[in-house]
Amino acid sequence: MFLSIVKLRKFYAAEKIKYLQRGSDVKVVDKLHLQQLKKDIEALKGEKVLIRANKGRKKMIEVEGILENTYSNIFVVKFPIDRECKQYRCVTYTYSDLITNTVEIILCKTNTKVSVM
């Protein structure tokens, strides 16, 4: 029996909703919260931040860098590769990384965490 792609998508969407409704730890973020998060990140442009990122398999990375630029779906953090700060590396993260707590941003000046809600 062949199922069409549309039917499969509807099925998986319905299953995803059921799964999300079952979970008690689910964060629901609407457009207003997402827009506020983007504005908060936009205000930090050029500031020194501490990034804590989950790289999978219990690996965490913690680096200090400068919030270089923000775009509609991503933001860019520039951090030095070597101790003399002669070479820099730019890494992009999405706003969904912040929502899912894969990435945390901590402002170095005030030691406050940028949070979704």
C-alpha positions as CSV (number, residue, x, y, z in Angstrom):
1,M,0.0,0.0,0.0
2,F,1.4,3.4,-1.0
3,L,0.8,6.4,1.1
4,S,1.0,9.8,-0.4
5,I,3.6,12.3,0.9
6,V,0.8,14.6,2.0
7,K,-0.8,11.9,4.2
8,L,2.5,11.0,5.7
9,R,3.2,14.7,6.6
10,K,-0.2,15.0,8.2
11,F,0.3,11.8,10.1
12,Y,3.7,12.9,11.5
13,A,2.4,16.4,12.3
14,A,-0.4,14.8,14.3
15,E,2.0,12.5,16.1
16,K,4.3,15.4,16.9
17,I,1.4,17.3,18.5
18,K,0.4,14.3,20.5
19,Y,4.0,13.9,21.7
20,L,4.2,17.6,22.7
21,Q,0.9,17.5,24.5
22,R,2.2,14.5,26.6
23,G,5.4,16.2,27.7
24,S,5.2,18.3,30.8
25,D,8.6,20.0,30.2
26,V,7.5,21.5,26.9
27,K,8.1,25.2,26.3
28,V,5.7,26.9,24.0
29,V,7.2,30.0,22.4
30,D,4.9,32.2,20.4
31,K,5.8,34.9,17.9
32,L,5.9,37.7,20.5
33,H,8.4,35.9,22.7
34,L,10.6,35.1,19.7
35,Q,10.5,38.7,18.5
36,Q,11.4,39.9,22.0
37,L,14.3,37.4,22.1
38,K,15.6,38.7,18.7
39,K,15.3,42.3,20.0
40,D,17.3,41.3,23.2
41,I,20.0,39.7,21.1
42,E,20.0,42.7,18.7
43,A,20.6,45.0,21.7
44,L,23.7,43.0,22.6
45,K,25.4,43.5,19.3
46,G,29.1,44.4,19.8
47,E,29.0,43.2,23.5
48,K,31.3,40.6,25.0
49,V,29.4,37.4,25.8
50,L,30.0,34.0,27.1
51,I,28.6,31.2,25.0
52,R,27.8,27.8,26.5
53,A,27.0,25.3,23.7
54,N,26.0,21.7,23.8
55,K,28.0,19.8,21.2
56,G,26.3,16.5,21.8
57,R,27.3,13.3,23.6
58,K,27.8,15.2,26.9
59,K,30.3,17.6,25.4
60,M,29.9,21.3,26.3
61,I,31.9,24.2,25.0
62,E,32.3,27.4,26.8
63,V,33.9,30.4,25.0
64,E,34.0,34.2,25.3
65,G,33.4,36.1,22.2
66,I,31.8,39.2,20.8
67,L,28.3,39.2,19.4
68,E,29.2,40.3,15.9
69,N,25.9,40.5,14.0
70,T,22.3,39.4,14.0
71,Y,20.1,38.3,11.1
72,S,16.5,37.2,10.8
73,N,17.2,33.5,11.7
74,I,20.7,33.5,13.1
75,F,23.3,35.5,15.0
76,V,27.0,35.5,14.7
77,V,29.6,35.3,17.5
78,K,33.2,36.0,16.9
79,F,35.8,34.5,19.3
80,P,39.6,34.3,19.2
81,I,41.3,31.1,18.3
82,D,44.6,31.8,19.9
83,R,45.7,33.5,23.1
84,E,47.2,36.5,21.3
85,C,43.8,37.3,19.7
86,K,45.4,37.5,16.2
87,Q,43.0,35.0,14.6
88,Y,39.2,34.9,15.0
89,R,36.6,32.4,14.3
90,C,33.0,33.3,13.5
91,V,30.3,30.8,14.6
92,T,26.6,31.1,13.8
93,Y,23.8,30.0,16.1
94,T,20.0,30.0,15.5
95,Y,17.4,31.5,17.8
96,S,15.9,28.0,18.2
97,D,19.2,26.9,19.8
98,L,18.5,29.5,22.5
99,I,14.9,28.3,22.9
100,T,15.9,24.6,23.2
101,N,18.7,25.5,25.6
102,T,21.3,24.0,23.2
103,V,23.1,27.4,23.5
104,E,23.2,29.8,26.4
105,I,24.3,33.4,26.2
106,I,25.7,35.1,29.3
107,L,26.5,38.8,29.2
108,C,30.1,39.2,30.5
109,K,29.6,42.8,31.8
110,T,26.7,42.0,34.1
111,N,26.9,38.2,34.3
112,T,23.3,37.8,33.3
113,K,21.8,35.1,31.2
114,V,19.7,36.0,28.1
115,S,16.6,33.9,28.5
116,V,13.5,33.3,26.4
117,M,10.7,34.0,28.9
